[in-house]
Amino acid sequence: MQDKAFDVAVVGATGAVGNMMIQVLEERSFPVRSLKLLASARSAGKKLSFRGRQITVEELREDSFEGLQLALFSAGGSVSRTFAPISAQAGCVVVDNSSAFRMDPKIPLVVPEVNPDAVTVAPGIIANPNCSTIQMVVALKPIQDAVGIKRIVVTTFQAVSGTGKRAVDELRRQIKDLSNGDPVNWEVYPHRIAFNCLPHIGAFLENGYTEEEMKMVNETRKIFNDYSIGVCATTVRVPVYYGHSESVNVETRNPISVEQVRDLLSSASGVKLVDTPADKLYPMPIDSEGRDETLVGRIRKDPSVENGLTMWVVADNIRKGAATNAVQIAEILVERNLI
Ligand SMILES: NC(=O)c1ccc[n+]([C@@H]2O[C@H](COP(=O)([O-])OP(=O)(O)OC[C@H]3O[C@@H](n4cnc5c(N)ncnc54)[C@H](OP(=O)(O)O)[C@@H]3O)[C@@H](O)[C@H]2O)c1
């Protein structure tokens, strides 16, 4: 990275992802000259720490982006829809974590290990994919490159932190209430999440799938730039705090052995192979927490189809699924002198 430094904003700085963005900018020594922390009026005046300094959170406003070069957004779709174009217009490039622009054909949708060349600042906004999609495409990229992927059937087991801070609090509270024999209630999810699984993430659509499931279908094809890949997703919220898990079943175009897949994944960018079941070693969400790699294991042949493989893929949804991926995109902007 060059000696240049940048004036950066984090929009949604007080949220689960925004907070992690601040931490990841610091950990990766991103060249920040000044950091502006933005949230709603509710949090204005609150202080957050960056590089040992306390920074006061400001209310997001139309003039918040003047003089800045980069803004990392994670305050939800409606905030992004209103303010990302304002930021871009002010010359401040946006990396957006919401789903607002992901499927816009003019907006790049980027996972640095998979399609770094899609990065362009022309539209002023770059979209960060959905957390579940990111970890799946990181694991599948080497297979797509080697033999081509015809079809993916994925089932997810997604942590409550993917819904934000209120959902983490809701699970904690329900576990406590259940242990104390107190009445349990819920606000964030439509049912109790403690000791339960909800096959319902995002709204149900006319085709019977949920929004989250269709994100996995559409984003996977856009990131791979391969619209011939068939994807069938079932997304499930589980009572885990951090780390999304996925059962990923793949039908490849050409044959590939389990050994070849292990070989490819052991040197793949952003992947950590954890696949020695004889030693009880396989990816688990508790091991993904705080890491940036996508953990892959339980790789085996699917005997029910000619070129079938099945595997288990786990990653920290707040880091690689959101904050780290966004900062990695920002690093590409710096490396290529695009900001
Ligand atoms: N969590 C994940 O795994 C994950 C992964 C990928 C993408 N995302 C996306 O990232 C975004 C944030 O998720 P999160 O989990 O961090 O949610 P969160 O914990 O609920 O945080 C939401 C953040 O947005 C801010 N905000 C809300 N309304 C605002 C407004 N009108 N103006 C300015 N700021 C506003 C909040 O500020 P206040 O403190 O003022 O309320 C807070 O900082 C969502 O779009 C989500 O889909 C999340």
The ligand as an SDF file (V2000), in Angstrom:
LIG
                    3D

 48 52  0  0  0  0  0  0  0  0999 V2000
  -24.7350   -8.7310   10.6680 N   0  0  0  0  0  0  0  0  0  0  0  0
  -24.3510   -9.3840    9.5660 C   0  0  0  0  0  0  0  0  0  0  0  0
  -23.9270  -10.5510    9.5710 O   0  0  0  0  0  0  0  0  0  0  0  0
  -24.4210   -8.6840    8.2580 C   0  0  0  0  0  0  0  0  0  0  0  0
  -23.7450   -9.2320    7.2120 C   0  0  0  0  0  0  0  0  0  0  0  0
  -23.7800   -8.6140    6.0020 C   0  0  0  0  0  0  0  0  0  0  0  0
  -24.5020   -7.4530    5.8500 C   0  0  0  0  0  0  0  0  0  0  0  0
  -25.1610   -6.9120    6.8920 N   0  0  0  0  0  0  0  0  0  0  0  0
  -25.8940   -5.6680    6.6630 C   0  0  0  0  0  0  0  0  0  0  0  0
  -25.2830   -4.5890    7.3720 O   0  0  0  0  0  0  0  0  0  0  0  0
  -26.2720   -3.6690    7.8080 C   0  0  0  0  0  0  0  0  0  0  0  0
  -26.1740   -3.4530    9.3190 C   0  0  0  0  0  0  0  0  0  0  0  0
  -26.2680   -4.6590   10.0150 O   0  0  0  0  0  0  0  0  0  0  0  0
  -25.9280   -4.7840   11.5660 P   0  0  0  0  0  0  0  0  0  0  0  0
  -26.0090   -6.2260   11.8330 O   0  0  0  0  0  0  0  0  0  0  0  0
  -24.6850   -4.0410   11.9050 O   0  0  0  0  0  0  0  0  0  0  0  0
  -27.1980   -3.9970   12.2360 O   0  0  0  0  0  0  0  0  0  0  0  0
  -27.3220   -3.2800   13.6550 P   0  0  0  0  0  0  0  0  0  0  0  0
  -26.4350   -3.8950   14.6680 O   0  0  0  0  0  0  0  0  0  0  0  0
  -28.7900   -3.2200   13.9190 O   0  0  0  0  0  0  0  0  0  0  0  0
  -26.7910   -1.7770   13.3870 O   0  0  0  0  0  0  0  0  0  0  0  0
  -27.4730   -0.8620   12.5540 C   0  0  0  0  0  0  0  0  0  0  0  0
  -26.6410    0.4190   12.4250 C   0  0  0  0  0  0  0  0  0  0  0  0
  -27.3190    1.2930   11.5030 O   0  0  0  0  0  0  0  0  0  0  0  0
  -27.5350    2.5470   12.1270 C   0  0  0  0  0  0  0  0  0  0  0  0
  -28.7650    3.1690   11.6320 N   0  0  0  0  0  0  0  0  0  0  0  0
  -30.0090    2.6630   11.6730 C   0  0  0  0  0  0  0  0  0  0  0  0
  -30.9010    3.5490   11.1490 N   0  0  0  0  0  0  0  0  0  0  0  0
  -30.1790    4.6330   10.7820 C   0  0  0  0  0  0  0  0  0  0  0  0
  -30.4960    5.8740   10.1820 C   0  0  0  0  0  0  0  0  0  0  0  0
  -31.7390    6.1930    9.8510 N   0  0  0  0  0  0  0  0  0  0  0  0
  -29.4990    6.7500    9.9320 N   0  0  0  0  0  0  0  0  0  0  0  0
  -28.2300    6.4540   10.2740 C   0  0  0  0  0  0  0  0  0  0  0  0
  -27.8480    5.2870   10.8400 N   0  0  0  0  0  0  0  0  0  0  0  0
  -28.8120    4.3890   11.0920 C   0  0  0  0  0  0  0  0  0  0  0  0
  -27.6420    2.2480   13.6060 C   0  0  0  0  0  0  0  0  0  0  0  0
  -27.4090    3.4220   14.3420 O   0  0  0  0  0  0  0  0  0  0  0  0
  -28.1040    3.7090   15.7820 P   0  0  0  0  0  0  0  0  0  0  0  0
  -27.1290    3.1950   16.8160 O   0  0  0  0  0  0  0  0  0  0  0  0
  -28.1770    5.1860   15.8120 O   0  0  0  0  0  0  0  0  0  0  0  0
  -29.4180    3.0370   15.8020 O   0  0  0  0  0  0  0  0  0  0  0  0
  -26.5210    1.2090   13.7350 C   0  0  0  0  0  0  0  0  0  0  0  0
  -25.2730    1.8620   13.7630 O   0  0  0  0  0  0  0  0  0  0  0  0
  -27.5970   -4.2530    7.3100 C   0  0  0  0  0  0  0  0  0  0  0  0
  -27.8630   -3.6950    6.0440 O   0  0  0  0  0  0  0  0  0  0  0  0
  -27.3220   -5.7120    7.1700 C   0  0  0  0  0  0  0  0  0  0  0  0
  -28.1720   -6.3420    6.2420 O   0  0  0  0  0  0  0  0  0  0  0  0
  -25.1320   -7.4940    8.1110 C   0  0  0  0  0  0  0  0  0  0  0  0
  1  2  1  0
  2  3  2  0
  2  4  1  0
  4  5  1  0
  4 48  2  0
  5  6  2  0
  6  7  1  0
  7  8  2  0
  8  9  1  0
  8 48  1  0
  9 10  1  0
  9 46  1  0
 10 11  1  0
 11 12  1  0
 11 44  1  0
 12 13  1  0
 13 14  1  0
 14 15  2  0
 14 16  1  0
 14 17  1  0
 17 18  1  0
 18 19  2  0
 18 20  1  0
 18 21  1  0
 21 22  1  0
 22 23  1  0
 23 24  1  0
 23 42  1  0
 24 25  1  0
 25 26  1  0
 25 36  1  0
 26 27  1  0
 26 35  1  0
 27 28  2  0
 28 29  1  0
 29 30  1  0
 29 35  2  0
 30 31  1  0
 30 32  2  0
 32 33  1  0
 33 34  2  0
 34 35  1  0
 36 37  1  0
 36 42  1  0
 37 38  1  0
 38 39  2  0
 38 40  1  0
 38 41  1  0
 42 43  1  0
 44 45  1  0
 44 46  1  0
 46 47  1  0
M  CHG  2   8   1  16  -1
M  END
$$$$
